[in-house]
Amino acid sequence: MYPIVNLRYHKMDLHWYLRTLEEVVIRVLSSTFCIKATRLEGLTGVWVGNQKLAAIGIRVSRWVTYHGLALNVTRLVSVPTDSPMWHKEP
């Protein structure tokens, strides 16, 4: 996901922006896939246990963000089988 955001219209604070991206991922994983993800103190990204599920890297020029985050979906293989992400064939 590569959001392009003009931080002048929000907060001109890169740490705030990184934490906001992390929060979006955490909420989507919880509401869509029933996955309990968290942040780890001092590290950027989103984690499930000790596995990094989302990596975040941004570029900012004149307070406009480029680049964004990558969600490692191969790590989702270990989610519970009753999670909505599993498609069951009839």
All heavy atoms as an XYZ file, in Angstrom:
735
protein
N       0.856     -1.159      0.000
C       0.000      0.000      0.000
C       0.905      1.226      0.000
O       1.844      1.303      0.797
C      -0.889     -0.024      1.248
C      -1.842      1.121      1.310
S      -3.061      0.949      2.614
C      -2.196      1.701      3.955
N       0.645      2.141     -0.885
C       1.476      3.330     -1.017
C       0.627      4.598     -0.918
O       0.316      5.220     -1.919
C       2.233      3.304     -2.347
C       3.186      2.146     -2.431
C       2.844      0.981     -3.097
C       4.426      2.218     -1.803
C       3.717     -0.089     -3.150
C       5.300      1.157     -1.854
C       4.945      0.004     -2.533
O       5.816     -1.043     -2.573
N       0.237      4.979      0.288
C      -0.574      6.192      0.419
C       0.253      7.446      0.125
O       1.427      7.526      0.505
C      -1.031      6.165      1.876
C      -0.059      5.296      2.574
C       0.473      4.333      1.562
N      -0.361      8.369     -0.574
C       0.246      9.675     -0.806
C      -0.585     10.668     -0.012
O      -1.764     10.865     -0.281
C       0.260     10.025     -2.301
C       1.101      8.991     -3.045
C       0.796     11.440     -2.506
C       1.059      9.128     -4.549
N       0.042     11.242      1.019
C      -0.667     12.107      1.959
C       0.123     13.392      2.138
O       1.338     13.358      2.336
C      -0.813     11.407      3.339
C      -1.498     12.310      4.348
C      -1.563     10.091      3.197
N      -0.567     14.507      2.070
C       0.061     15.788      2.382
C      -0.096     16.022      3.881
O      -1.183     16.331      4.362
C      -0.585     16.918      1.588
C       0.162     18.228      1.737
O       0.865     18.448      2.717
N       0.002     19.098      0.750
N       0.991     15.842      4.607
C       0.935     15.951      6.060
C       0.666     17.378      6.541
O       0.317     17.571      7.700
C       2.227     15.416      6.681
C       2.446     13.918      6.523
C       3.787     13.507      7.105
C       1.319     13.126      7.156
N       0.772     18.345      5.665
C       0.426     19.717      6.057
C      -1.044     19.824      6.439
O      -1.429     20.702      7.190
C       0.734     20.684      4.922
C       2.193     20.913      4.712
C       2.414     21.999      3.658
N       3.792     21.968      3.240
C       4.187     21.909      1.984
N       3.293     21.906      1.013
N       5.459     21.880      1.689
N      -1.864     18.931      5.898
C      -3.298     18.951      6.191
C      -3.662     18.075      7.383
O      -4.830     17.959      7.729
C      -4.105     18.519      4.966
C      -3.894     19.426      3.777
C      -3.422     18.922      2.574
C      -4.145     20.791      3.862
C      -3.221     19.745      1.482
C      -3.942     21.628      2.775
C      -3.482     21.099      1.590
O      -3.275     21.921      0.518
N      -2.682     17.425      7.969
C      -2.907     16.543      9.110
C      -1.996     16.974     10.252
O      -2.316     17.902     10.968
C      -2.689     15.082      8.717
C      -3.588     14.645      7.608
N      -4.916     14.342      7.808
C      -3.365     14.507      6.281
C      -5.472     14.016      6.649
N      -4.560     14.108      5.711
N      -0.878     16.278     10.395
C       0.144     16.622     11.393
C       1.496     16.544     10.707
O       1.795     15.547     10.068
C       0.134     15.612     12.553
C      -0.710     15.959     13.703
C      -0.413     14.964     14.828
C      -1.031     15.451     16.111
N      -0.825     14.530     17.203
N       2.297     17.551     10.864
C       3.637     17.515     10.282
C       4.567     16.841     11.286
O       5.423     17.470     11.902
C       4.080     18.928      9.892
C       3.243     19.462      8.753
S       3.692     21.017      7.950
C       4.640     21.912      9.078
N       4.368     15.529     11.432
C       5.089     14.739     12.421
C       5.245     13.325     11.856
O       4.261     12.583     11.737
C       4.294     14.727     13.727
C       4.943     13.920     14.830
O       5.750     13.018     14.541
O       4.608     14.180     15.998
N       6.460     12.953     11.498
C       6.676     11.658     10.848
C       6.431     10.484     11.778
O       5.939      9.438     11.343
C       8.091     11.592     10.265
C       8.386     12.647      9.189
C       9.783     12.450      8.639
C       7.352     12.609      8.082
N       6.773     10.634     13.064
C       6.484      9.553     14.006
C       4.985      9.337     14.123
O       4.518      8.194     14.177
C       7.100      9.853     15.380
C       8.582      9.751     15.358
N       9.397     10.846     15.398
C       9.393      8.674     15.277
C      10.654     10.456     15.337
N      10.682      9.144     15.266
N       4.211     10.390     14.161
C       2.750     10.273     14.196
C       2.260      9.518     12.965
O       1.409      8.625     13.060
C       2.099     11.665     14.259
C       0.628     11.620     14.045
C      -0.334     11.364     14.981
C      -0.067     11.806     12.805
N      -1.579     11.384     14.398
C      -1.443     11.654     13.056
C       0.337     12.097     11.503
C      -2.412     11.774     12.067
C      -0.628     12.211     10.515
C      -1.981     12.051     10.806
N       2.790      9.855     11.799
C       2.370      9.204     10.564
C       2.698      7.712     10.581
O       1.853      6.878     10.234
C       3.026      9.889      9.357
C       2.618      9.280      8.045
C       1.300      9.336      7.604
C       3.544      8.622      7.249
C       0.916      8.765      6.400
C       3.175      8.053      6.040
C       1.866      8.121      5.622
O       1.477      7.554      4.435
N       3.903      7.349     11.014
C       4.272      5.938     11.097
C       3.364      5.178     12.052
O       2.894      4.070     11.745
C       5.727      5.791     11.541
C       6.779      6.190     10.519
C       8.151      6.283     11.170
C       6.793      5.219      9.352
N       3.117      5.735     13.228
C       2.237      5.071     14.205
C       0.807      4.963     13.666
O       0.105      3.982     13.932
C       2.223      5.818     15.534
C       3.569      6.002     16.255
C       4.320      4.734     16.631
N       5.066      4.077     15.595
C       6.319      4.365     15.219
N       6.991      5.348     15.763
N       6.913      3.660     14.287
N       0.376      5.953     12.877
C      -0.966      5.911     12.280
C      -1.054      4.783     11.254
O      -2.049      4.050     11.214
C      -1.314      7.265     11.646
O      -1.273      8.272     12.668
C      -2.693      7.249     11.022
N      -0.028      4.631     10.419
C      -0.023      3.515      9.462
C      -0.068      2.175     10.192
O      -0.795      1.260      9.790
C       1.223      3.574      8.574
C       1.254      4.624      7.477
C       2.586      4.565      6.743
C       0.107      4.442      6.508
N       0.711      2.057     11.256
C       0.688      0.823     12.046
C      -0.711      0.565     12.595
O      -1.203     -0.563     12.546
C       1.689      0.914     13.199
C       3.123      0.887     12.772
C       4.093      1.244     13.888
O       3.664      1.819     14.916
O       5.285      0.961     13.723
N      -1.347      1.583     13.097
C      -2.690      1.428     13.677
C      -3.704      0.989     12.627
O      -4.572      0.162     12.906
C      -3.135      2.738     14.339
C      -4.441      2.636     15.088
C      -4.407      1.660     16.260
O      -3.326      1.420     16.828
O      -5.487      1.136     16.603
N      -3.596      1.510     11.421
C      -4.487      1.089     10.338
C      -4.329     -0.402     10.082
O      -5.310     -1.147      9.983
C      -4.222      1.902      9.051
C      -4.906      1.274      7.849
C      -4.676      3.344      9.226
N      -3.094     -0.871      9.992
C      -2.843     -2.295      9.751
C      -3.385     -3.142     10.899
O      -4.056     -4.155     10.681
C      -1.332     -2.564      9.542
C      -1.055     -4.056      9.473
C      -0.846     -1.872      8.294
N      -3.128     -2.727     12.132
C      -3.604     -3.470     13.303
C      -5.121     -3.578     13.298
O      -5.682     -4.660     13.534
C      -3.094     -2.804     14.601
C      -1.575     -3.029     14.739
C      -3.835     -3.316     15.827
C      -0.912     -2.189     15.804
N      -5.811     -2.504     12.988
C      -7.281     -2.526     12.971
C      -7.840     -3.368     11.828
O      -8.821     -4.074     12.006
C      -7.826     -1.104     12.898
C      -7.628     -0.341     14.175
C      -8.195      1.040     14.088
N      -7.923      1.790     15.301
C      -8.579      2.875     15.635
N      -9.525      3.358     14.868
N      -8.267      3.508     16.755
N      -7.208     -3.298     10.657
C      -7.671     -4.109      9.524
C      -7.458     -5.592      9.815
O      -8.345     -6.415      9.563
C      -6.964     -3.692      8.217
C      -7.177     -4.725      7.112
C      -7.446     -2.323      7.769
N      -6.304     -5.957     10.350
C      -6.051     -7.363     10.678
C      -7.054     -7.871     11.705
O      -7.536     -9.002     11.606
C      -4.629     -7.545     11.195
C      -3.520     -7.385     10.158
C      -2.160     -7.381     10.834
C      -3.610     -8.463      9.100
N      -7.397     -7.038     12.676
C      -8.349     -7.437     13.709
C      -9.762     -7.561     13.160
O     -10.424     -8.581     13.350
C      -8.325     -6.424     14.849
O      -9.297     -6.747     15.812
N     -10.224     -6.549     12.457
C     -11.624     -6.532     12.009
C     -11.890     -7.447     10.818
O     -12.969     -7.994     10.688
C     -12.060     -5.104     11.675
O     -11.339     -4.610     10.565
N     -10.904     -7.625      9.957
C     -11.116     -8.417      8.748
C     -10.689     -9.870      8.909
O     -11.347    -10.774      8.400
C     -10.352     -7.791      7.564
O     -10.749     -6.426      7.446
C     -10.637     -8.519      6.272
N      -9.592    -10.104      9.622
C      -9.025    -11.451      9.703
C      -8.999    -12.035     11.115
O      -8.462    -13.120     11.317
C      -7.602    -11.443      9.138
C      -7.524    -11.002      7.714
C      -6.981     -9.768      7.395
C      -7.999    -11.799      6.694
C      -6.907     -9.346      6.081
C      -7.938    -11.389      5.378
C      -7.387    -10.149      5.061
N      -9.519    -11.303     12.095
C      -9.507    -11.760     13.490
C      -8.094    -12.080     13.976
O      -7.879    -13.020     14.729
C     -10.415    -12.969     13.680
S     -12.118    -12.656     13.236
N      -7.130    -11.283     13.548
C      -5.738    -11.469     13.944
C      -5.376    -10.375     14.936
O      -5.568     -9.196     14.672
C      -4.802    -11.405     12.724
C      -5.098    -12.576     11.787
C      -3.342    -11.408     13.154
C      -4.353    -12.519     10.484
N      -4.823    -10.772     16.076
C      -4.410     -9.824     17.116
C      -2.954     -9.446     16.856
O      -2.037    -10.209     17.139
C      -4.553    -10.461     18.500
C      -4.001     -9.619     19.613
C      -5.099     -9.014     20.442
C      -4.539     -8.348     21.682
N      -4.153     -6.983     21.492
N      -2.767     -8.276     16.269
C      -1.427     -7.776     15.966
C      -1.098     -6.621     16.907
O      -1.997     -5.997     17.472
C      -1.357     -7.323     14.511
N       0.185     -6.356     17.068
C       0.630     -5.305     17.978
C       1.849     -4.593     17.412
O       2.411     -5.000     16.399
C       1.015     -5.885     19.351
O       2.085     -6.817     19.169
C      -0.148     -6.574     20.027
N       2.236     -3.556     18.125
C       3.509     -2.884     17.881
C       4.514     -3.430     18.897
O       4.120     -3.900     19.953
C       3.380     -1.380     18.130
C       2.472     -0.672     17.201
C       2.497      0.831     17.536
N       1.469      1.511     16.794
C       0.230      1.709     17.225
N      -0.123      1.312     18.414
N      -0.649      2.311     16.478
N       5.789     -3.317     18.572
C       6.845     -3.633     19.536
C       7.589     -2.343     19.844
O       7.996     -1.619     18.922
C       7.813     -4.686     18.997
C       7.253     -6.102     18.838
C       8.341     -7.061     18.358
C       6.660     -6.606     20.141
N       7.740     -2.062     21.119
C       8.396     -0.837     21.582
C       9.741     -0.648     20.897
O      10.571     -1.560     20.864
C       8.587     -0.906     23.103
C       9.166      0.340     23.709
C       8.183      1.491     23.761
O       6.970      1.222     23.884
O       8.625      2.643     23.690
N       9.929      0.525     20.307
C      11.200      0.869     19.689
C      11.394      0.377     18.268
O      12.412      0.665     17.646
N      10.434     -0.382     17.740
C      10.543     -0.914     16.382
C       9.381     -0.408     15.528
O       8.275     -0.228     16.018
C      10.529     -2.442     16.399
C      11.653     -3.112     17.170
C      11.434     -4.619     17.218
C      12.999     -2.785     16.547
N       9.636     -0.212     14.255
C       8.582      0.194     13.328
C       8.058     -1.046     12.630
O       8.821     -1.900     12.193
C       9.124      1.202     12.295
O       9.561      2.359     12.989
C       8.053      1.597     11.301
N       6.740     -1.151     12.534
C       6.108     -2.285     11.878
C       4.993     -2.843     12.736
O       4.668     -2.306     13.797
N       4.398     -3.921     12.253
C       3.302     -4.582     12.964
C       3.691     -6.041     13.145
O       4.201     -6.679     12.219
C       1.978     -4.446     12.179
C       0.862     -5.222     12.847
C       1.598     -2.968     12.044
N       3.422     -6.539     14.321
C       3.906     -7.859     14.717
C       2.772     -8.739     15.206
O       1.815     -8.273     15.806
C       4.925     -7.711     15.843
C       6.053     -6.801     15.473
C       6.009     -5.429     15.442
C       7.348     -7.167     15.048
N       7.217     -4.942     15.029
C       8.066     -5.980     14.788
C       7.986     -8.383     14.888
C       9.378     -5.983     14.361
C       9.302     -8.385     14.468
C       9.984     -7.200     14.198
N       2.911    -10.035     14.961
C       2.061    -11.057     15.562
C       3.030    -11.978     16.289
O       3.830    -12.669     15.644
C       1.230    -11.824     14.516
C       0.452    -12.959     15.178
C       0.274    -10.885     13.792
N       2.984    -11.908     17.613
C       3.997    -12.610     18.396
C       5.351    -12.008     18.111
O       5.530    -10.795     18.150
N       6.307    -12.859     17.722
C       7.637    -12.344     17.395
C       7.881    -12.271     15.892
O       9.001    -12.110     15.447
C       8.727    -13.196     18.072
C       8.732    -14.621     17.559
O       7.836    -15.031     16.826
N       9.730    -15.382     17.947
N       6.807    -12.408     15.099
C       6.932    -12.353     13.649
C       6.440    -11.009     13.127
O       5.331    -10.570     13.442
C       6.127    -13.465     12.986
C       6.650    -14.842     13.292
C       5.925    -15.902     12.484
O       4.888    -15.639     11.888
N       6.466    -17.094     12.464
N       7.254    -10.387     12.311
C       6.880     -9.115     11.703
C       5.945     -9.388     10.539
O       6.296    -10.091      9.595
C       8.129     -8.372     11.219
C       7.850     -6.948     10.823
C       9.158     -6.231     10.523
C       8.978     -4.739     10.502
N      10.268     -4.066     10.297
N       4.750     -8.836     10.627
C       3.741     -9.068      9.598
C       3.660     -7.913      8.610
O       3.311     -8.110      7.455
C       2.376     -9.287     10.266
C       1.309     -9.945      9.434
C       1.733    -11.337      9.007
C       0.022    -10.020     10.202
N       3.971     -6.704      9.060
C       3.927     -5.542      8.168
C       5.192     -4.715      8.334
O       5.575     -4.368      9.442
C       2.705     -4.687      8.465
N       5.822     -4.417      7.212
C       6.995     -3.545      7.193
C       6.558     -2.187      6.660
O       5.735     -2.105      5.753
C       8.076     -4.144      6.305
N       7.120     -1.137      7.241
C       6.749      0.213      6.836
C       8.019      0.984      6.502
O       8.976      0.992      7.277
C       5.976      0.932      7.957
C       4.683      0.182      8.257
C       5.683      2.375      7.567
C       3.899      0.726      9.431
N       8.011      1.609      5.346
C       9.107      2.477      4.929
C       8.519      3.635      4.158
O       7.743      3.430      3.225
N       8.846      4.832      4.560
C       8.248      5.994      3.901
C       9.334      6.905      3.347
O      10.492      6.860      3.758
C       7.335      6.798      4.846
C       8.120      7.368      6.035
C       6.164      5.956      5.307
C       7.344      8.359      6.872
N       8.934      7.700      2.404
C       9.743      8.797      1.898
C       8.855     10.021      1.979
O       7.660      9.949      1.659
C      10.170      8.551      0.461
C      10.948      9.708     -0.133
C      11.397      9.400     -1.566
N      12.118     10.538     -2.095
C      11.557     11.498     -2.818
N      10.277     11.465     -3.107
N      12.287     12.509     -3.263
N       9.412     11.121      2.397
C       8.633     12.351      2.526
C       9.405     13.478      1.856
O      10.603     13.643      2.084
C       8.375     12.697      4.012
C       7.582     13.984      4.135
C       7.646     11.559      4.701
N       8.719     14.214      1.023
C       9.307     15.379      0.381
C       8.319     16.525      0.497
O       7.164     16.393      0.058
C       9.598     15.076     -1.090
O      10.087     16.225     -1.746
N       8.748     17.600      1.118
C       7.888     18.778      1.334
C       6.593     18.398      2.042
O       5.525     18.867      1.693
C       7.613     19.495      0.030
C       8.862     20.030     -0.621
C       8.584     20.746     -1.896
N       9.845     21.200     -2.455
C       9.975     21.678     -3.650
N       8.933     21.781     -4.444
N      11.150     22.064     -4.076
N       6.704     17.487      2.993
C       5.609     16.998      3.831
C       4.571     16.181      3.058
O       3.469     15.957      3.532
C       4.948     18.117      4.626
C       5.883     18.665      5.645
C       6.517     19.869      5.606
C       6.341     18.011      6.830
N       7.341     20.001      6.703
C       7.248     18.871      7.473
C       6.079     16.777      7.418
C       7.885     18.547      8.663
C       6.713     16.457      8.604
C       7.603     17.341      9.209
N       4.933     15.698      1.867
C       4.074     14.783      1.119
C       4.716     13.404      1.204
O       5.892     13.235      0.883
C       3.907     15.217     -0.349
C       3.097     14.193     -1.133
C       3.242     16.593     -0.417
N       3.939     12.421      1.650
C       4.468     11.073      1.851
C       4.430     10.259      0.563
O       3.532     10.420     -0.271
C       3.677     10.316      2.932
O       2.348     10.082      2.457
C       3.622     11.104      4.225
N       5.418      9.405      0.424
C       5.505      8.445     -0.675
C       5.896      7.118     -0.052
O       6.378      7.074      1.067
C       6.574      8.864     -1.689
C       6.345     10.227     -2.269
C       6.893     11.357     -1.672
C       5.569     10.390     -3.411
C       6.687     12.617     -2.201
C       5.357     11.648     -3.941
C       5.915     12.765     -3.335
O       5.701     13.994     -3.859
N       5.752      6.067     -0.797
C       6.030      4.718     -0.300
C       5.035      4.393      0.816
O       4.038      5.069      0.967
C       7.483      4.552      0.140
C       8.452      4.808     -0.967
N       8.545      3.985     -2.046
C       9.341      5.808     -1.163
C       9.471      4.458     -2.879
N       9.954      5.566     -2.360
N       5.261      3.393      1.584
C       4.256      3.049      2.577
C       4.536      1.760      3.294
O       5.539      1.631      3.967
N       3.649      0.767      3.108
C       3.783     -0.444      3.896
C       3.579     -1.678      3.046
O       2.959     -1.634      1.984
C       2.799     -0.432      5.062
C       1.312     -0.391      4.724
C       0.733     -1.785      4.675
C       0.599      0.454      5.743
N       4.133     -2.765      3.533
C       3.973     -4.067      2.896
C       3.468     -5.043      3.944
O       3.983     -5.099      5.055
C       5.306     -4.549      2.340
N       2.440     -5.779      3.593
C       1.864     -6.779      4.482
C       2.324     -8.151      4.006
O       2.095     -8.529      2.861
C       0.335     -6.685      4.448
C      -0.434     -7.545      5.422
C      -0.082     -7.170      6.857
C      -1.919     -7.368      5.192
N       3.008     -8.877      4.871
C       3.546    -10.182      4.524
C       2.443    -11.240      4.668
O       2.267    -11.821      5.732
C       4.737    -10.507      5.421
C       5.450    -11.757      4.984
O       4.966    -12.492      4.129
N       6.595    -12.010      5.571
N       1.713    -11.478      3.599
C       0.573    -12.388      3.673
C       0.970    -13.844      3.809
O       0.170    -14.648      4.260
C      -0.392    -12.205      2.472
C      -1.023    -10.842      2.499
C       0.319    -12.458      1.164
N       2.199    -14.200      3.489
C       2.605    -15.595      3.659
C       2.607    -15.981      5.127
O       2.449    -17.138      5.471
C       3.994    -15.867      3.063
O       4.953    -15.034      3.701
C       4.000    -15.627      1.575
N       2.758    -15.011      6.015
C       2.718    -15.292      7.452
C       1.291    -15.531      7.940
O       1.092    -15.993      9.042
C       3.316    -14.137      8.243
C       4.687    -13.779      7.793
C       5.652    -14.050      8.840
N       6.981    -13.718      8.322
C       8.037    -13.755      9.036
N       7.968    -14.084     10.285
N       9.195    -13.476      8.524
N       0.299    -15.203      7.127
C      -1.093    -15.381      7.532
C      -1.524    -16.842      7.480
O      -2.621    -17.178      7.888
C      -2.025    -14.551      6.643
C      -1.890    -13.041      6.763
C      -2.833    -12.362      5.776
C      -2.181    -12.569      8.162
N      -0.675    -17.712      6.997
C      -1.014    -19.127      6.882
C      -1.368    -19.723      8.240
O      -2.199    -20.608      8.344
C       0.144    -19.898      6.228
C      -0.113    -21.386      6.249
C       0.338    -19.413      4.805
N      -0.812    -19.196      9.310
C      -1.041    -19.788     10.623
C      -2.255    -19.205     11.354
O      -2.437    -19.471     12.524
C       0.207    -19.609     11.488
O       0.432    -18.238     11.730
N      -3.102    -18.451     10.662
C      -4.285    -17.918     11.336
C      -5.279    -19.045     11.576
O      -5.268    -20.052     10.878
C      -4.956    -16.771     10.536
C      -3.997    -15.624     10.344
C      -5.502    -17.253      9.226
N      -6.142    -18.903     12.555
C      -7.117    -19.955     12.840
C      -7.999    -20.251     11.624
O      -8.336    -19.363     10.858
C      -7.958    -19.358     13.978
C      -7.131    -18.264     14.548
C      -6.254    -17.771     13.449
N      -8.371    -21.510     11.468
C      -9.160    -21.896     10.296
C     -10.569    -21.325     10.310
O     -11.240    -21.325      9.288
C      -9.252    -23.437     10.171
O      -9.771    -23.961     11.395
C      -7.897    -24.024      9.868
N     -11.046    -20.815     11.455
C     -12.368    -20.190     11.470
C     -12.295    -18.703     11.135
O     -13.293    -18.000     11.170
C     -13.057    -20.395     12.818
C     -12.269    -19.796     13.982
O     -11.081    -19.486     13.802
O     -12.862    -19.663     15.065
N     -11.098    -18.210     10.769
C     -10.931    -16.815     10.382
C     -11.655    -16.575      9.058
O     -11.698    -17.449      8.193
C      -9.442    -16.500     10.223
O      -9.278    -15.242      9.628
N     -12.226    -15.372      8.865
C     -12.921    -15.066      7.609
C     -12.020    -15.114      6.380
O     -12.508    -15.173      5.272
C     -13.431    -13.642      7.819
C     -13.366    -13.382      9.270
C     -12.325    -14.288      9.839
N     -10.678    -15.108      6.572
C      -9.807    -15.123      5.394
C      -9.784    -16.478      4.700
O      -9.399    -16.577      3.552
C      -8.387    -14.701      5.765
C      -7.572    -15.773      6.430
S      -5.829    -15.401      6.446
C      -5.358    -15.811      4.803
N     -10.225    -17.542      5.378
C     -10.205    -18.866      4.789
C     -11.439    -19.052      3.908
O     -12.550    -18.858      4.340
C     -10.168    -19.948      5.868
C      -8.862    -20.011      6.567
C      -8.551    -19.453      7.762
C      -7.676    -20.653      6.101
N      -7.247    -19.710      8.094
C      -6.687    -20.436      7.090
C      -7.358    -21.383      4.968
C      -5.397    -20.930      6.944
C      -6.079    -21.873      4.843
C      -5.110    -21.651      5.837
N     -11.209    -19.456      2.685
C     -12.320    -19.753      1.783
C     -12.478    -21.266      1.755
O     -11.538    -21.978      1.422
C     -12.032    -19.227      0.376
C     -13.040    -19.644     -0.639
N     -14.303    -19.088     -0.648
C     -13.002    -20.540     -1.625
C     -14.994    -19.647     -1.634
N     -14.222    -20.525     -2.233
N     -13.624    -21.727      2.109
C     -13.844    -23.176      2.140
C     -14.639    -23.600      0.909
O     -15.694    -23.047      0.626
C     -14.587    -23.570      3.417
C     -13.752    -23.267      4.645
C     -14.451    -23.701      5.896
C     -13.521    -23.375      7.051
N     -14.086    -23.588      8.328
N     -14.086    -24.538      0.188
C     -14.757    -25.071     -0.992
C     -15.954    -25.923     -0.550
O     -15.873    -26.614      0.452
C     -13.783    -25.924     -1.799
C     -12.639    -25.144     -2.407
C     -13.084    -24.181     -3.486
O     -14.042    -24.483     -4.201
O     -12.463    -23.116     -3.602
N     -17.044    -25.876     -1.300
C     -18.213    -26.714     -0.947
C     -17.936    -28.189     -1.138
O     -17.091    -28.626     -1.794
C     -19.314    -26.227     -1.879
C     -18.675    -25.392     -2.933
C     -17.290    -25.044     -2.444
